[in-house]
Amino acid sequence: MTILQTIIPVFLIIALGKILSAKKILSDVGISNIKNLCVTVLLPVMAFDALIHGTYSRDSILLILLEFFMLFSAWGVGFALKRFFDISIRDYIPYCLTTYEGGLFGWALISILVGPDNLYYIVSMDIFSGVFGFTVMYIGYKLINGEKPSKKEIVLSIAKNPLIISVILGFGGAFLGLGKIIDQSEFAGLYNKIITMFTAPLTSLILISIGAGLVFDRTVLSRGAVFTLVRYTVQTIICLIVLIMIDTTIGLNRVLFTTLLMYFSCPPSFLVSIYSRKKEAVEFTSAIISLQIIVALCMFSVLLILSMGL
């Protein structure tokens, strides 16, 4: 019953998002506004709070380096495999094969699995997926679309990103022991109340926006099915390598193991869809994101059951 009490609300809220979208109660503009609210305000608050209360060591540096390995290895494999796909989507394969949508998807599910207090494991790693998206992916898509971004555009896309700013501040706060200072001060209750008000609606809003964006058109989904299989094959190999490396170096505890499995199950960054301009690319990225969200939700359900010892 405890498992059902956790799983059922997740799927109900996702279904609600799809219904609201289908009934035109929630428009595309409304969905976009929800995502913007999450990315620019709510997620940065959660990231900052998680980071200043995290515990860091040389092990954290290894996890960040492994994130670079995960991102660039999948990206490189994408260039080797793209010739096997239709020419209309071929150039997008390397970018769809790499990155992980943590902020607008994975964080919400990971926080349910391991608790918000343990999010610092993945926040410190996932931020570099965002940096990859705002640099390598940004430049790649611009070139595919026949544009050439300036250095100023690239720098500004990173410097103005609220999530990246909050992570930098969070690491700085952790270094100064800000989390401990706040917790031991007379303002601890007020701080926690404010953080809760910002972060409590986050999971529901993200799940609603995910549901609203799901695509169930057979033609569209069929185009993304083969790629989805390829992506999870590649990610499984990378995941095994990363887990072995962690286990033989810093040690693999249950929380980190669960976090990484859920993270590897996430679809690629939603930027692959946001940056797409051509019709074929928009349909393809919508299909792979929808399919991989479904796969990730299945993985979430399995991990939840296992984490409860059943």
GIVENZI-V125819 format. One record per residue. N is the residue number from 1. OMEGA is omega in degrees with one decimal (NA if undefined). Layout:
BEGIN
((N/OMEGA) (N/OMEGA))
END
This chain:
BEGIN
((1/179.6) (2/178.7) (3/179.8) (4/179.6) (5/177.7) (6/-175.1) (7/-174.6) (8/178.1) (9/179.6) (10/-178.6) (11/178.1) (12/-179.9) (13/175.8) (14/177.6) (15/177.9) (16/178.3) (17/178.8) (18/179.6) (19/180.0) (20/178.2) (21/-178.7) (22/-179.2) (23/-179.6) (24/175.0) (25/176.8) (26/-177.1) (27/176.7) (28/177.8) (29/178.8) (30/178.1) (31/178.8) (32/179.5) (33/177.4) (34/179.4) (35/179.6) (36/177.7) (37/-179.8) (38/-174.6) (39/-173.4) (40/-176.2) (41/-169.4) (42/178.9) (43/176.2) (44/177.9) (45/179.5) (46/-179.0) (47/-179.9) (48/-178.6) (49/-179.9) (50/-176.2) (51/-178.4) (52/178.3) (53/-179.1) (54/176.8) (55/-173.6) (56/179.5) (57/176.0) (58/177.4) (59/-179.2) (60/178.8) (61/178.1) (62/-180.0) (63/178.8) (64/177.4) (65/177.8) (66/176.4) (67/176.1) (68/178.4) (69/-179.4) (70/-175.9) (71/-172.7) (72/177.7) (73/178.2) (74/178.0) (75/179.1) (76/177.6) (77/179.5) (78/178.4) (79/179.6) (80/-174.6) (81/-170.4) (82/-179.1) (83/179.8) (84/-178.2) (85/-178.9) (86/-175.3) (87/-177.2) (88/-179.0) (89/-171.8) (90/-175.6) (91/-177.4) (92/-174.4) (93/-178.3) (94/-176.5) (95/177.4) (96/-177.9) (97/-176.6) (98/-176.9) (99/-178.6) (100/-179.7) (101/-179.9) (102/-173.1) (103/-177.1) (104/178.1) (105/-171.2) (106/-176.9) (107/-177.7) (108/-178.1) (109/179.4) (110/179.5) (111/176.2) (112/-176.4) (113/-172.7) (114/179.8) (115/-179.8) (116/-178.0) (117/-178.5) (118/-179.0) (119/-177.5) (120/176.8) (121/-172.3) (122/-179.6) (123/-178.5) (124/177.5) (125/-170.5) (126/-179.0) (127/179.8) (128/170.6) (129/176.4) (130/177.7) (131/176.6) (132/-178.8) (133/-177.6) (134/178.5) (135/-175.8) (136/-178.9) (137/179.7) (138/-179.9) (139/-178.9) (140/-179.8) (141/177.6) (142/179.7) (143/177.7) (144/-179.1) (145/176.7) (146/179.9) (147/176.7) (148/-177.2) (149/177.5) (150/177.5) (151/-179.8) (152/178.9) (153/-178.4) (154/-179.6) (155/-178.9) (156/179.6) (157/177.8) (158/-173.3) (159/-177.0) (160/-177.7) (161/-176.5) (162/-178.2) (163/177.9) (164/177.6) (165/-178.5) (166/178.8) (167/177.4) (168/178.0) (169/179.5) (170/176.8) (171/177.8) (172/178.1) (173/178.6) (174/179.2) (175/-179.4) (176/-179.3) (177/-175.6) (178/-179.5) (179/179.7) (180/179.2) (181/-179.9) (182/-177.1) (183/-178.0) (184/-178.7) (185/178.5) (186/-179.7) (187/-177.4) (188/-179.4) (189/179.1) (190/179.4) (191/-178.6) (192/178.8) (193/179.6) (194/179.8) (195/-179.9) (196/-179.7) (197/179.3) (198/-171.1) (199/-177.0) (200/-178.8) (201/-171.1) (202/-177.4) (203/-178.9) (204/-179.3) (205/178.6) (206/-179.3) (207/176.7) (208/-179.9) (209/176.1) (210/179.2) (211/-179.2) (212/-177.3) (213/-179.3) (214/179.1) (215/-179.1) (216/177.5) (217/-174.9) (218/-177.9) (219/-179.6) (220/-177.4) (221/-178.9) (222/179.8) (223/-177.7) (224/-174.9) (225/-179.2) (226/-179.8) (227/179.6) (228/177.2) (229/179.3) (230/-178.2) (231/-177.9) (232/174.2) (233/178.9) (234/-178.1) (235/176.9) (236/178.8) (237/179.1) (238/-179.8) (239/179.9) (240/179.1) (241/-178.7) (242/-179.4) (243/178.5) (244/-179.9) (245/179.5) (246/-177.2) (247/-177.5) (248/-179.6) (249/-175.3) (250/-177.7) (251/-174.4) (252/177.2) (253/-174.0) (254/-177.8) (255/-179.1) (256/178.8) (257/179.2) (258/-179.9) (259/-177.2) (260/178.1) (261/178.9) (262/-178.7) (263/178.8) (264/179.6) (265/-176.7) (266/174.7) (267/176.8) (268/179.5) (269/178.5) (270/175.8) (271/180.0) (272/177.2) (273/-178.5) (274/-178.3) (275/-175.6) (276/-180.0) (277/-177.0) (278/-176.3) (279/-179.0) (280/-179.3) (281/179.3) (282/-179.7) (283/-178.6) (284/-178.5) (285/176.6) (286/-179.3) (287/-176.2) (288/178.0) (289/179.6) (290/-179.4) (291/-176.1) (292/171.6) (293/178.6) (294/178.0) (295/-178.9) (296/178.1) (297/175.5) (298/176.9) (299/177.6) (300/-179.8) (301/179.4) (302/-179.3) (303/178.7) (304/178.3) (305/-179.7) (306/-179.4) (307/177.4) (308/171.6) (309/-179.8) (310/NA))
END
